[in-house]
Amino acid sequence: MSTVDADTPEAPQHPHAETVEEFRAAIAAVRAKMAAAAQRAGRDESEIRLLPVSKTVPEPRLRVAIEAGCHQLGENKVQEAKRKAENLADLNVDWSLIGHLQTNKAKDVARFASEFQALDSLRAAEALDRRLQAAGRSLDVFVQVNTSAEDQKYGLAPDDVVGFLRELPKFETLRVQGLMTLALFTPDTERVRACFVLLRNLRDRVRDTDPDLIGPGELSMGMSGDYEVAIEEGSTCVRVGQAIFGARSYPDSYYWPPQRPSGEV
Ligand SMILES: *Cc1c(COP(=O)(O)O)cnc(C)c1O
């Protein structure tokens, strides 16, 4: 496999797949680690979905990845996802939106997305429901929870989740599938694990008190750097980009709001 960004530290861990065979190998490597993590936790690997995250990857490479078996792709930004959905409309792909939604983009999401994993406001729920009603569609949604207590990240505070879920049944086009989170970005595995445990405990509590509100109770958690830990803690959907597509050259701040400049309060 060829590697790009050879000067970035992640490059050796994340080969840059180009051909169908290379994509198949990268996916198989991730699936093998998923299976091992599931086995360590005494879980059945078939209950864990691998969602390949294709942000920043241009359409010609996506065609190859789709040929290699990626029929569901995760994108963080609506504009980018919309462009790709249009350019790849001849192929069989379901698009999953996994990033924050600005309500003025709800119309686009209602048109082409099959899933939205970052629901964290009633405004977004209202906007989506209105657009979905108009389009005669429904949408699988995950409620995003901020399990890392970092104020620069999206997601509801854990204490607000039950109240939020209780508001959702009135949006008939939204089918709640479960909860989603991003763990703390740190090499300290135990602090990462604590985020995943928090999400699982929250799901379990809702299942006890309000089982009708959480659908199948899925847990979307785990990315390239932490999906094995997430599976050990109960993840049912891992969102994996770089381990399949190679290291990204964009900084993560392009996708997540940057930290406040120092001095700002
Ligand atoms: C980019 C992204 C991922 C995947 O991250 P990788 O490091 O590429 O695996 C997962 N979840 C969200 C919300 C993302 O934006």
The ligand as a Gaussian input file, in Angstrom:
#p B3LYP/6-31G(d) Opt

LIG

0 1
 C      -14.413000      11.920000      11.695000
 C      -15.359000      11.345000      12.657000
 C      -15.224000      10.010000      13.084000
 C      -14.121000       9.095000      12.587000
 O      -12.873000       9.515000      13.041000
 P      -11.562000       8.695000      12.595000
 O      -10.498000       9.195000      13.475000
 O      -11.350000       9.046000      11.173000
 O      -11.887000       7.270000      12.760000
 C      -16.146000       9.518000      13.979000
 N      -17.154000      10.287000      14.449000
 C      -17.318000      11.558000      14.063000
 C      -18.450000      12.353000      14.620000
 C      -16.430000      12.127000      13.151000
 O      -16.601000      13.396000      12.753000

